[in-house]
């Protein structure tokens, strides 16, 4: 896989983050809201790690 392809995938993952943000802000989800918040934290960690490993120019 080329560095450009990896950067495209990282960007695609980062774009999907907004869906988790909206989901985590919904109050009527009960315990699913906690799962969404945990997934958001893990996604943020993943994006940060990928950005450190494959910095964009």
Backbone torsions as a table, in degrees:
resi	resn	phi	psi	omega
1	UNK	NA	135.9	-177.4
2	UNK	-81.0	157.3	176.4
3	UNK	-58.1	-35.0	179.2
4	UNK	-65.3	-40.8	178.8
5	UNK	-64.4	-40.2	177.2
6	UNK	-63.1	-42.3	178.9
7	UNK	-63.5	-37.6	177.3
8	UNK	-64.4	-40.8	179.1
9	UNK	-67.5	-39.2	176.9
10	UNK	-61.8	-43.7	179.0
11	UNK	-62.9	-39.0	179.2
12	UNK	-65.4	-40.4	177.6
13	UNK	-63.9	-44.8	-179.2
14	UNK	-62.3	-35.3	179.1
15	UNK	-67.1	-32.6	179.9
16	UNK	-74.3	-12.6	179.9
17	UNK	-58.0	-37.3	-178.3
18	UNK	-60.3	-34.5	177.5
19	UNK	-62.3	-40.9	177.6
20	UNK	-68.5	-36.2	178.1
21	UNK	-61.2	-47.7	-180.0
22	UNK	-62.5	-42.2	180.0
23	UNK	-64.3	-41.4	-178.3
24	UNK	-69.0	-18.6	-179.4
25	UNK	-89.6	-7.4	178.5
26	UNK	-77.6	124.4	-174.0
27	UNK	-81.1	-18.0	-172.9
28	UNK	-92.3	17.9	-176.3
29	UNK	-95.6	-11.8	179.9
30	UNK	64.9	-129.5	-177.3
31	UNK	-70.4	-21.1	176.7
32	UNK	-63.6	-28.9	177.2
33	UNK	-62.8	-38.6	177.2
34	UNK	-64.9	-39.6	177.8
35	UNK	-63.3	-40.6	179.6
36	UNK	-64.9	-41.0	179.1
37	UNK	-65.8	-40.3	177.9
38	UNK	-64.7	-42.7	178.5
39	UNK	-62.8	-37.7	178.7
40	UNK	-64.4	-43.7	177.5
41	UNK	-62.0	-43.3	-179.7
42	UNK	-67.1	-37.9	178.0
43	UNK	-65.0	-41.9	177.6
44	UNK	-60.6	-42.1	177.5
45	UNK	-62.6	-43.6	179.9
46	UNK	-63.5	-45.6	179.5
47	UNK	-62.0	-42.3	179.2
48	UNK	-63.6	-43.5	-179.9
49	UNK	-66.1	-43.1	178.2
50	UNK	-63.9	-37.6	179.2
51	UNK	-67.8	-34.6	176.3
52	UNK	-71.2	-38.2	-178.0
53	UNK	-74.4	-40.2	-179.2
54	UNK	-124.5	74.7	-177.3
55	UNK	-63.8	142.8	177.7
56	UNK	-87.4	142.5	-178.4
57	UNK	-67.3	NA	NA
